[in-house]
Amino acid sequence: MSWLAKFNLNILFKRLGTFRATLLLLALIVTCLYCGYRVGNFFHAYQQQTLEQQQQRLSSLYAELDEKVKHINTLSVELEVERMANQRAQNLVKEIEEKQFQLKKQLAFYEKVVAPEKEADGLVVDDVVITPTASANHYRFRVVLVQQKIRKRFAKGYVDMTFFGSMDEKPVSLSLSKVSSIADKSLKFSFQYFQIIEGDITLPENFFPEKLVLTAVLPKGKWQDYNSVEQNYAWPELVEPIAESTALILD
């Protein structure tokens, strides 16, 4: 700024004259104004361009946000529809199970009247299921026993199975002890209302099962007389496919 302090208009006017000095000052002022105007226009155009870019980006973000909101709303509606469908399916399953339970009660009553051999002192074989495993010829079984009579004492006994089929084109019967290592105590039951007995069996490779005979025995004891119930099941009706046993209702 030292050169500006040394600048003296009087000297300039003396050297150039009043007219020339005035013209020079006007030229400098006009030049400064023009340069300032051009610089201002440049920054204004830059700011305008930046503002337009930001507005375009903002519009794009708003449009993307609208699409996301629409997508979320669509997913929410689909989720609600799936939830309602799943609830209806659960209610339907519950209704079917209730109807099945009532039918089983009616069937048990009629069987007791028409076929008393299917129950022993109130003891009924409610369900028998054979489920194949991932291993060849290896199965899991489940037996559900129900006591229909209203009694305070427990029903005590055991179950046994015999598998009938063919092996090497000859009829063969296999006892449970030959196809399973299940302990005898696991086949015993002692219950007041119901009990589930489960275990594993491995059939011979060349054995083709055709029928299962299940026997539930009530040995003679202090509080019960000897009795037994025997049920015959066709093998195809017992075997539960793996896909069906693990299926989930989604709709």
C-alpha angles and dihedrals in degrees: 000000000000092000090055090053090053093050110109122185092200092061090047092052092047093050100041102024129241097282097046093043090051092050090048092051092047090049091051092048092048090047092051091047092049093048091047090049093050093046090047091050090050094052091042091053090046091050091046091051091047090049092051091049091050091048091050091049091047091050090049091050091049090050091048090048090052090051091049091049091049090048091049091049090050091049090047091053092047091048091050091049090050091048092051091046091049090049090051090048091050091048090049092050090048090049092048091048090050091050090047090051091051091047090051090052091050091045091050090051093050092044089053090053100038101029110024090169088075091070133048117206090326094317113129132179097231100181142357122192130180115197122190118225132210090269118084115259090000118125141172120221132202125193121189117201122192131189110214100185118086101238136147096219124081123249107235129190144088141266130231134189136205122192118210123195144105133291123183088355092302129110111255136179121203125196120222092251090062095054102032139047093205113140120248091239089060089060093053122097134200116172145134101212112007143335136193121218118196136179148137133264133188115201122205114268095243095041117110110198118216106164142015123209113198122191126191112196128198105196119211111269143156094281102026140046124231113275139150141189124207126198129188120209130185108233097232089055092053102046111092114204115239093235092054094046092055101035120126124207108236102164 
